[in-house]
């Protein structure tokens, strides 16, 4: 273990420490700048921390299984089935015509956070 890797371990930058040699080798072959290499290492550390936070929160929730959107039952009710493609592709802007009296949260590109909840 190099002195730099030891210092990264002491600073609790474990992902950076583990990926240091690989990232430095890639930076040398791609002729990346020092700033770009540090940014790549920082991105690796941030992603590792995000993954650990998700795992920690899931463990603390005491849920039995970790579900994903792939396991969601869209056939349970007709309204989720109607918006299935919108849920699976959240970047596309949409307005949902419905007869529900509550607002529907959507991912709209026009800056709105909710869609109007009126019947069409």
N, C-alpha and C positions, 0 to 999 in steps of 0.2 A: 504494500500500500504506500503510495507516494505521500509526501508531506501535505500536498494540496488536498488529496482525498481525505486525509486525517482531519484537516481543518474543516472541510465540508461536513464530515461526520460530527465534529464537535459543535458546529453551527446547526445541527439537525437538518442538514440538506442532504438527506440520504439518497434521494433519486438522482440528484446532481452527482453525488459521489459515485454511485453505481454506473452511471452512464458517461462519466468523464472521458475515459479512454476512447470509447466508441465515438463520442461526439467530436473529440479532438481529431481523431483519424478522419472522420467524414469532413470536418472543416478543412483539413489539410488537402484532401483530395479535391474538394470543391472550391478551394481557394477563397474561403469565407473570411470576412473581417473578424476582428476580435469581438466587436459589438454584436455581430450576427451570431457568433458562436455562444456568447454569453446569453443572448436572447433565447437561443435554442435550448440551452441548459435550463434557463429559468422557466421556459414553457414546459419542459419535462417535469421539473419540480412542482409546478403549479398543477399539472394534470395528475401527478401522483398524489398530491395532497387532496385534490378534489375527489379522486377515487377512494382514498382512505376515509374521507369525511362521509361519503355515501355509504360505504361499508359499515362505518361506525354507527351512523344513524339507523341503518337497517337493523343492525344487531341490537341496538337499544330499543327499537320499536317492538322487538320480540314477535315479529310476524313470522309465520312458518315458511312461506316461500316468497321469493322476490318475483313479482309479476311484471310483465312488459305489455306494451300495446298489442303485441302479436297474440297474446292469450286472452284479450278482451272479447267478450261475447257480444258481437254487434247484432245478433239475431234476437237478443233478449227483448228488445222493444224496437218499434219501427223507426223512431227518431234517430238513434245512433246509427242505424243502418243507412239512413239517408245522408248522413254527414261523414260516413266512414272514410271516404277519399280525402275529405278536408282534414280529418284528424291525422291520417297517415302522411299527409303533405301539408304541414302547418304554415309553410311560407306563402301559399297561394291565398290572395285576399278573397273573402267571401262574405256574403250576407245570407242568412238562413231564414227563409220564410217559414214561419211556424205559428202555432196557436197557443204557445206557452206564455204565461203571464210574467215569467221571470226573465231577466236579461240573460243572454247567452254570451259567454266569454269566447272571443275569437282572436285569431291572429291576423289582423288586417293591416295592410300596408299603408292605409291612409291616416294612421295615428290614433284611431279610435280603439278603445279597449273592450267595448261591448257592442254588440249588435242590437238594434232596436227590437223589442219583443212585442211586435204587433202582428196580427194575422194578415196574410196577403190575399 
